[in-house]
């Protein structure tokens, strides 16, 4: 009984081996068939697409939104290291300030008419003062009397303030006081009496009234 089973086992083993060989051959043929008839691999036929160039981006700083394609000129950079510009007016040489002690520029006394009016009860005060000014080459009008004054004062027509100061300095009373000429003139003096005088002196009860003749 054992001798009959061995050949049967060998035959079965051969059959299995044959079947496996047929299966392997069929699989090999099938695989080759797919390689020959199927489409070529994509990697073999596909060509690399050219790299797309980056589109230029618009520069909002150079192209205005309104469509003007003119390139905007950038503002020049500020050099912070430069010193601030000096003020030309400050660099100009300023004239020296006038000395308060210097006498004012006076017109020629021969062109300045002066009227002296006595506002005190001192007899001849106006005449003595007029004579003193006439000796200094001032054009003195005939002296007159005026209403009572509490102090002496100098009155000047427009533009002759400096000349009134010059007259006062001539008399040694440069401090004045000085006032613009009123209309009508002060002290009861009339325009007709004032005439062409540019300076009016109203004498009050002070040093001007007591000047020696």
C-alpha positions as CSV (number, residue, x, y, z in Angstrom):
1,X,0.0,0.0,0.0
2,X,2.8,2.4,0.8
3,X,4.5,1.9,-2.6
4,X,1.4,3.1,-4.4
5,X,1.0,6.4,-2.4
6,X,4.5,7.6,-3.2
7,X,4.1,7.8,-6.9
8,X,0.8,9.6,-6.4
9,X,2.4,12.2,-4.2
10,X,5.1,12.8,-6.7
11,X,2.6,13.2,-9.4
12,X,0.6,15.7,-7.4
13,X,3.7,17.7,-6.5
14,X,4.7,17.8,-10.2
15,X,1.2,19.0,-11.0
16,X,1.4,21.8,-8.5
17,X,4.8,22.8,-9.8
18,X,3.5,22.8,-13.4
19,X,0.5,24.9,-12.4
20,X,2.7,27.4,-10.6
21,X,5.0,27.6,-13.7
22,X,2.1,28.2,-16.0
23,X,0.7,30.9,-13.7
24,X,4.1,32.6,-13.6
25,X,4.5,32.4,-17.3
26,X,1.0,33.8,-17.8
27,X,1.8,36.7,-15.4
28,X,5.0,37.4,-17.2
29,X,3.3,37.5,-20.6
30,X,0.5,39.7,-19.3
31,X,3.0,42.1,-17.8
32,X,5.0,42.4,-21.0
33,X,1.8,42.9,-23.0
34,X,0.9,45.8,-20.8
35,X,4.4,47.3,-21.2
36,X,4.3,47.1,-25.0
37,X,0.6,48.1,-25.7
38,X,-0.1,50.6,-22.8
39,X,0.6,54.3,-23.1
40,X,4.1,55.6,-22.6
41,X,4.8,56.8,-19.1
42,X,3.9,60.4,-18.6
43,X,7.5,61.1,-17.4
44,X,8.9,59.8,-20.6
45,X,6.8,61.9,-23.0
46,X,5.9,65.0,-21.0
47,X,8.1,67.9,-21.5
48,X,8.8,70.4,-18.8
49,X,6.6,73.5,-19.1
50,X,8.5,76.7,-19.3
51,X,8.5,78.6,-16.1
52,X,6.1,81.4,-16.2
53,X,7.7,84.8,-15.8
54,X,6.7,86.8,-12.9
55,X,4.3,89.6,-13.9
56,X,5.7,93.1,-13.1
57,X,3.9,94.7,-10.3
58,X,2.8,98.3,-10.7
59,X,4.6,100.8,-8.5
60,X,1.9,102.9,-6.9
61,X,4.5,105.5,-6.0
62,X,5.5,106.1,-9.7
63,X,2.2,105.6,-11.5
64,X,-0.6,107.9,-10.3
65,X,-4.1,106.4,-9.8
66,X,-5.6,108.8,-12.4
67,X,-3.8,107.1,-15.3
68,X,-0.8,109.5,-15.6
69,X,2.1,107.3,-16.5
70,X,4.7,110.0,-15.8
71,X,7.2,108.9,-13.2
72,X,6.9,110.9,-10.0
73,X,10.1,112.5,-9.0
74,X,11.0,111.6,-5.4
75,X,11.5,114.6,-3.1
76,X,15.2,115.2,-2.3
77,X,16.3,113.8,1.0
78,X,16.8,116.3,3.7
79,X,20.3,116.5,4.9
80,X,19.8,116.7,8.7
81,X,23.5,117.3,9.2
82,X,23.4,120.8,7.5
83,X,23.2,123.7,9.9
84,X,20.1,125.8,9.7
85,X,20.2,128.6,7.2
86,X,21.0,131.9,8.7
87,X,18.7,134.8,8.5
88,X,20.2,137.3,6.0
89,X,18.6,140.1,7.9
90,X,20.2,139.0,11.1
91,X,23.6,138.8,9.4
92,X,23.5,142.4,8.2
93,X,25.5,144.8,10.2
94,X,23.1,146.9,12.2
95,X,23.9,150.6,12.6
96,X,24.9,151.6,16.0
97,X,22.2,152.9,18.2
98,X,22.2,156.7,18.5
99,X,23.5,158.0,21.8
100,X,20.7,159.6,23.8
101,X,23.1,162.3,24.9
102,X,23.7,163.4,21.3
103,X,21.8,166.6,20.3
104,X,19.2,166.2,17.6
105,X,19.9,167.3,14.1
106,X,18.5,170.8,13.9
107,X,17.5,172.8,10.9
108,X,19.2,176.1,10.2
109,X,17.9,178.5,12.9
110,X,17.5,181.2,10.2
111,X,14.7,179.1,8.7
112,X,12.8,178.5,12.0
113,X,10.2,181.1,13.1
114,X,9.6,181.2,16.9
115,X,6.9,183.1,18.8
116,X,7.3,183.7,22.5
117,X,4.2,184.4,24.6
118,X,4.3,185.6,28.2
119,X,1.8,183.7,30.4
120,X,3.1,185.3,33.7
121,X,2.9,188.7,35.4
122,X,6.7,189.1,35.0
123,X,7.1,192.2,32.9
124,X,9.3,191.8,29.8
125,X,9.8,188.0,30.2
126,X,8.8,187.3,26.6
127,X,10.9,190.1,25.1
128,X,14.1,189.0,26.9
129,X,13.6,185.4,25.7
130,X,12.9,186.5,22.1
131,X,16.1,188.6,22.1
132,X,18.1,185.6,23.3
133,X,16.8,183.4,20.5
134,X,17.3,186.1,17.9
135,X,20.9,186.3,19.0
136,X,21.2,182.6,18.2
137,X,19.9,183.4,14.6
138,X,16.4,182.2,15.1
139,X,13.6,184.2,13.4
140,X,11.6,185.6,16.3
141,X,8.2,187.2,15.9
142,X,7.2,190.1,18.0
143,X,6.5,188.7,21.6
144,X,3.0,188.7,22.9
145,X,1.1,188.2,26.1
146,X,-0.9,184.9,26.7
147,X,-3.3,183.6,29.2
148,X,-1.9,182.7,32.7
149,X,0.2,179.5,32.6
150,X,1.2,177.2,35.4
151,X,4.4,176.1,33.7
152,X,6.4,176.8,30.5
153,X,5.8,174.6,27.5
154,X,7.0,174.3,23.8
155,X,4.5,173.7,21.0
156,X,5.5,172.7,17.5
157,X,3.8,172.4,14.1
158,X,3.8,169.0,12.4
159,X,7.3,168.0,11.4
160,X,9.1,170.5,13.7
161,X,9.3,168.6,16.9
162,X,13.1,168.3,16.6
163,X,13.4,172.0,16.0
164,X,11.3,172.7,19.2
165,X,13.8,170.5,21.1
166,X,16.6,172.5,19.5
167,X,15.1,175.8,20.7
168,X,14.6,174.4,24.2
169,X,18.2,173.2,24.3
170,X,19.4,176.6,23.2
171,X,17.6,178.0,26.3
172,X,19.0,175.3,28.5
173,X,15.7,173.5,29.1
174,X,16.0,170.6,26.8
175,X,13.4,168.5,28.8
176,X,10.5,170.7,27.4
177,X,7.7,169.7,27.8
178,X,6.8,169.5,24.1
179,X,3.3,169.3,22.6
180,X,1.9,169.3,19.0
181,X,0.4,172.6,18.0
182,X,-3.4,172.7,18.6
183,X,-6.0,174.5,16.5
184,X,-6.6,177.1,17.7
185,X,-3.2,177.6,19.4
186,X,-3.0,177.3,23.2
187,X,-2.8,180.2,25.7
188,X,-5.3,182.4,23.8
189,X,-2.8,182.9,20.9
190,X,-4.6,183.3,17.6
191,X,-3.5,181.9,14.3
192,X,-3.0,185.4,12.9
193,X,-0.6,186.1,15.8
194,X,1.2,182.8,15.4
195,X,1.8,183.7,11.7
196,X,4.6,181.7,10.2
197,X,6.1,180.5,13.5
198,X,6.9,176.8,13.6
199,X,7.5,176.9,17.4
200,X,5.5,178.6,20.1
201,X,6.9,179.1,23.6
202,X,4.4,179.7,26.4
203,X,6.3,181.1,29.4
204,X,5.1,180.0,32.8
205,X,6.2,181.1,36.3
206,X,9.5,179.2,36.3
207,X,13.1,179.7,35.2
208,X,12.2,180.9,31.8
209,X,10.3,183.9,33.3
210,X,13.2,184.7,35.5
211,X,15.9,184.8,32.8
212,X,18.0,188.0,33.0
213,X,17.8,190.4,30.1
